[in-house]
Amino acid sequence: MSVARHSIYNLAGAILPMAITLVTLPLYIGYIGAERYGVIAVIWGLLSYFAFFDFGFGRAVAQRMACLSEAEPCERSSLLWTALASTFALGVLASILLWLFSDYVLLHLIDMSAPSRLEVSKALGWLLLTLAVILPTTVLQGALQARLRFAEINGILIIGMLISQLLPLALASAGHVELKVLVPAALVSRLFIAALLLQQCFRHVPLLTHLALDRGHLKGLLHYGGWVSVMTLLEPLLGNTDRLIIATLKGAKAVTFYSIPFDLAMKTWVLSSSLSSAIFPRFASLSSIESKDLAMRATMTLVTVMTPIAIIGTYVSQHFLNMWLGRSLAANSARVSEIILLGLWINSLSVLYQARLMAMGNLRTVVIIYLLEIPIYLLMVWLGIGVWGIVGAAMTWTMRGLIETCVVLYVSGALLKTMRSVAPSFVLVIVATIVSLIPDVPLFARWSLCLLLLCLSLLKDRAQLTHAVKVIVRCGHKEAEAFT
């Protein structure tokens, strides 16, 4: 099992769609306007709230399927059929509830113009189909992860991303800018992804044509997935509540001004998520001591890569927004991406330790951490947005990440060791962030300091960076040999 190779697959599956988004997003906003884009962002945020209805079956299938790697094909097929039938039924129920809930939120709570409100009411019916497709898709993806088919998964997701970006854009460019057209166009990609994943599961699980449901598998999925579903229910409260509060207090346009720089900064998170997904099966197969040692080594490698990225991103993000979307829109989004980048760097310290807790079945601890965070975060984000607007939302999101990171590292018994190890890198990132937020620093001094901090980061971690490059090159050579 090559964690490095699988991480590269995951990284490629995230970077290529990112490049497509960078090209198409300005065109998309130009065609549909900032308000429509903000409404669509709220709709996809609502979808994430209802994703907990899969009861954690996606992650549960990944874990249990990995345990059945040497079992008979019929056993794995029975597990997957049981999960698919269960999540489809749950998806139908969730879609109905989503339709009812989104009608109230979008038409009564969000500040938008009368034409946009009329468009939303006509588009909501399509949400009845959404989760019945999305929830089984997570199960199919989990099964393929357990079978280590990361190349196939990411290839399919790239194709789906292309459809989800290009099809609505093509319709918008042809004059069909109404939400009743754009929402179903985006859903087409979800159907296509589900069909391709299902085809790969027939091949690699393998999923047999005989529909076999097993009560024992269902019990096991519910046992592990129950905690995952609670996490899925709580995560949107930590990840998307800021946008709903911004929409309520500041209007739909403010969501656009916040979500664009936020999503731009979040592109750097693909490194952490790619490594976390690839290393999850390893954590599940190791002892507690071995997995803790692996988490520490992997975290230091991740920090080595994230530090120069955070420094560069902090200085170039505002300039990039100016060129990408124009100065008028970028001016309304100032300072958000810089603050979020700091929060992402902090979160990279704990993401692998959290994956380790989940792989070892200690999901209860993660849920308790979330429950402690939520009331603190909701109060902070409401006050922050009320006082500082979207910049306050970014500040509270980063503060929440700091709290979560400290707690996860503490319960993992790695807080002091990790803090001592990353202290020099933290100083470099925090200095870069502070200077980028000061408006009156001369441009030459700003870029000179950026170059100095970058050089210090590369010099300090040169050994680990060299090793990481060698691993990537070696993986690339192995994949090239596989096709010759």
N, C-alpha and C positions, 0 to 999 in steps of 0.2 A: 504494500500500500504506500503510494508516494503522496505525502501531504503537500509537498511543494508543487508537484505536477497538477494535483487537483485544485490547489489554490490558484494556480495560473489559469486553469480552465474557468474557475469562478470569476477571476479578475477580468479575463477577456470578455466573459459574458456580461460584465457590468460596464466595461470601458467602451465597447463598441456602441451599445445603445446610447451611452452618454454623449458620444460624438454626434450621433444623429439628433439628439435633443438640442445640443448647442446650435446646430444649424437650423433646425425647424422651429424652435420656440419663438424667436423674434418674428418670423413669418406668421406663425400661428396667432400671436397676440395682435399683430398688425391686421389680420383678417377679422378676428372675432372681437377684439377690444379687451381692455383690462378687466372690466366688470364680468363679462362672460367667463373669462379665464378664472377669475376668483371664485365664481359660482361652481365651476367644474372642480376646482381644488377642494371646495367644501364637500362636494358629492363624493369624491374619492376618499376624503377623510371619513365621511360617514360609513363608507363601505368597510373601512378598516375597523370601525367599532363593532360591526356585526360579524367580523371574521371569527370571533370566539365561538361561533356556533359549530365550528368543526370539532369542538371539544378536544382540541389538541391531537386529532387523529393523524395529521401530517407528520408531526415529530414522533408520535408514538409508533407509527408504521415504520419510520426510518430506524428507530431503535430495535423494535421487535423483528423486523425483516433482517437486520444485520445479525441478530442472534440466530436466525434460521438460515444463515448462509450455506450451511452444510446439510440442511434438511431436504426432504423430497420436494420436488417442484409443486406437487399438489398441495402441500402444506403452505407454501408461500402464496400460491394462488388463492387458497381459501382465505388467508389473512387479508389479502388485497381486496377480494370481492366483498368480504364482510365490511371493510372500511369504506369502500366505494358506495355500497348500498346505504350505509348509515349516513355518510356525509351528504349524499344526494337528498335523502329525506330531510335532513336537518337544513340543507340549503334552501329547499322549498319553503319551509317554515320561516327561516331567517329572511328570505326575500320578501315575504308578506309583511313581516314586522318592519323591515327596512323601509318599505314603501310607505307604510303608515307613519313611521317616525320622521322620515325625511320630508314628507308633506308638511308636517308641523314646523320643523326646523327651518326649511328653506322658504316657506311662504309666510311665516309669522314672526320669526326671530331675526332673520338676516336682513340688513338694510340694503335694498337694491331698487332699481328703477321699476316702474310699472311694466314696461315691455319685457324686461328680464324675468319678472315674476310670472308673467303670462307664459313665457317660454319654458320656465321650470315646470309649471303645472302640466304642460303637454309632454315633457320628457320623463316624468317620474314613473310612468307605466313600465318603461324599459327596465327599471330596477327590480321588477318582479322576476326577471330571468337571471339576474346577475349572480347571486350567491349560489344558486343551484348548479352553476358552472364552476365558480371559483373554488368552492369548498372541496369537491372531488379532485380538482386539479392539485391542491396541496398534498393530497394523499398519493397521487401518481408521482409527484415530484419526490416525496419522501421515500417511496419504494425504490425509485431509480438511484437516489443518493445512497441508500443502503447497499445497492448492487454496484456502487462505485461508478455509475455511468454519468460522471460529471460533464464529459465532453458533449454527450447527447443532450443533457438537460440545458446546458448553456447555449448550444446551437439552436434549440427550439425557442428558448426565451429571446434570443436575438431576433429570430424571424418574427416572433410575436410582437416584439417592440417595434420593429420596422413597420408592421401593419398598423399598430396602434398610433404611431406618429404620422405616417404618410397618408393613410386613408382619410382621417378627419381633415388633414391639411389639404388634400386634393379636393375634398368636398367644399371646404371653406373657400379655397381659391376660385371655385366655380360659382360662388355666391350663396352656398347653402351654409349659412353661419348660425342657424337656429340650433338651440340645444336639443330639440327633438330629433335632429339629424346627427349631431356630433356625438351624443351619448351612445346611441346604438352602433355608430361606426366604431367607436372605441371598444365596444363589447365584442365585435367580430374577432378581434385579436385574441380575446380570452377563449372563445370557442375553438379557434384554430390551434392555440397552445394545448388545450385539453385533448383535442383529437390526436395531435402528434405524440403527446406524452402517453396516451393510451396505447398507441401503436407500438411505442418502444417498450412499454410494460409487457405487452403480449410477447415480445421477443426476448427480453432480458430477465424477467422475474422467474420463469415465464408465467404469464396470465393465461390460464387454460380457458377454453370456451365454455366449459361446464361451470355454471354459476353455483358456487359452494359457499354457503354462509355457515359460520361456526360460532356457537354461543360462547365457547371458551375463548376464542380470539377476541370477541366483542368485550368480554369481561376484562381481559388483559389490556385492551386498548383504552377502555374507560378508566382503568386504574391509573395508568401512566398519563393518559391524555387529559384526565380531569384537572390535574394541576396545570398542565399546559394551557388548557382552555381558560382557566382563571387568569393565567399570565396574559393570554391573548386579549381577554376582556379588560385588563388593567393597563396594558401597554399603550393603547390609544389615548387613555387619559393623560399619560405622560408625554406622548408623542404628537398628538394632534389637537389637544384641547386649546393650545395657544391660538390656533387659526380660528377656531369657533369663537373664542372670546374676542379676538381682534375683529372678526366680522360683526359681532354683536355691539362692541363699543365704538369701532372706528369705521365700519362699513366694508363692503365686498372689495372695493379697490385697494384698501389697506392690506387685505389678504394677499393680493397680487404683489404688492410692494414688499411684503415680508416673505412670501413663499418662494419667490424667484431667487433671491440671494441665499435663503436658507437651503433650498434644494441644490443650488450651485455648490455651497460648502459641503453639503452631504455627499457629493460625488466622491470626496476623499474617503468616505466611510467604506467604499467598496474593498479597500485593502483589509480592513478589520473583518468585515463580514465574510469575505472570500476565505481568509485563513480560518475563521471560526467554523464555517461550514465544513471545510476540508478536514479539520483536526478533530471534529466531534466524534467520529467513529473511533479514533485512537484513544481519546479520553475514556470512552466506554469500555475499552478492552484492557486498560492498564490498572494497576493497583493505585491506591490513594497517594502513596508517596511518589510513585513514578509519574502519575498524571500531574501532580503538583510541580514536580521538577520540570516536566515538559511545558506546563503553562508558564512558568517563570522564563524559561529560555525563549519560548515563542513570543512572549510579551516584550522582552528586550529587543528581539529582532523587529517586531512591529513598531516599537517606539523609535528604533534607529531609522526606519523608513519614513514614519509619520512626522518626525521633527523637521527635516528640511522641507517637506511638503507643506506643513503648517506655516513655516516661516515665509516661504515663497507665496503661498496662497494669501496670507495676510496682507502682503504688499501689492499684489497684482489684482486682487478680486475687484476692487472699486474701479480700477482702470479698465479691466475686462468688461465690467457691466456698462461702462461709458461707451465702449466701442461696440458692444454686443447689442444693447437695447436702446442706446441714446442717453444723453446726459439728463434729460428731464425725468425719465423713469428711474435712472440710476440714482439721481439725487434723492428721491424719496426712499431709496433702499439703502442709503449710506449706513455703514458701520455694522449692519446685521451679519454679513458673511464673516467679517473679521472676528466677531465675538463667538459666532457658532463654531468657527474653526478651532478656537481655543477649547471650547467644550468637547469637540470631537477628539482632540488630542488627549484630553483628560479621560474621556471614556475609553480610549484605546488601551488604557492601563488595566481595565477590569474586564473587557469583553471576553477574553479567553478564560479567565477564572469563572465567569458566569456560565460559559459553555461547559466548563468542567463540572460545575455543580449540577447542571442539567443532565449531562451524560452519565453521571454517577447516581442519578435518580433523586437528587436532593433538591427537588423543585419547590418543596415547601419553604425552604429558606429564601429562595428568590421571590416567591409570592409575598412573604412577610416583609421583605425589603420594599417591594412595590407599595404595599399597604401603608407602610410608614411614610413613604415619600409623598403619596398622592395628596393628602390634605395640606401638607407644607407647600407643595408645588402649586396647587390650585390657588392658594392664598397669595403666594409670591407672584404668580403670573397675572392675576387679576390686578393687584396693586401696581406691578411693574408696567403693564399696558396702560393703566389709568394715568400713571404719572409720566412715563417716558415713551409711550406708544410702542411701535414695533421694535425699537431698540430695547425697551424694557422687557419685551417678550424674549428677545435673544439673550439678554443678561440673565433672566430667571431660568431659561433652558440650560444655560451653561452652569449656573449654580446648582441646579438639580443634578446635572451630570457629575459634578464634584462630590456632592453628598453620596450619590449612588456608588461611585467608584470607591470612596473611602470605606463604605459599609461592606461592599462585596470583598474588597481586599482584606478587611478585618476578619470577616467570618471565614475567609479562606486561609487565614494565618499568614498572610503575605504582605500586610500593610507596611510595616517598618522597612522590610527588606526592599520592597518595590520603591518606596519613597526615597530611600537612600540611593538606589541605583539610578533613578530617573531625575534626581534633583538638578544636575547640570543641564539636562535637556529642558526641564521645566523652566529654568531661569531664562534660557534662550527664547523659548516660545512666549513667555509672559512679557519679556522686554519687547519682542517684535509686536505683540498685540497692543501694548500700551502706546508705543510710539506711533503705530498706525492710526490710533484713535485721536491723536493730538492733531488738530487741524492746521496749526501754524508752523509746523516743522518744514524747513526748506526742502524742496524736492531732492536736491543733490545730497543733503545730509540724510534724508530718509532712505534713499537707495544705497548710499554708502554703508549705512548701518545694516540694511538688509543683507548686503554682500558679506559684511563682516560676520554677522550671526550665522549665515549659511556656511561660510568657510569654517567657523568654529564647530558647527554641528557635524560637518563632513569629516573634519580632522579628528574629532573626538571619537566618532563611531566608524572610522575607516576600515577597521578589521572586520566588523560585522557586515558593513556594506559590501565589502569585497566578497565575503562568503555568500551573501544573498545573491549577488550578480552571478557568481559561479554556479549556484544551484539553478538559477533561471536558465543559464546557458546550457547546463547539462541536461535539464528537462527538455529544452528545445531540441537538442541533438537527438535525444531518445525518441521524441515524437517524429522527427524527420526520418530517422532510421526505420520507424514503423511503417512509413509509406513508401519505402524504396525496396 
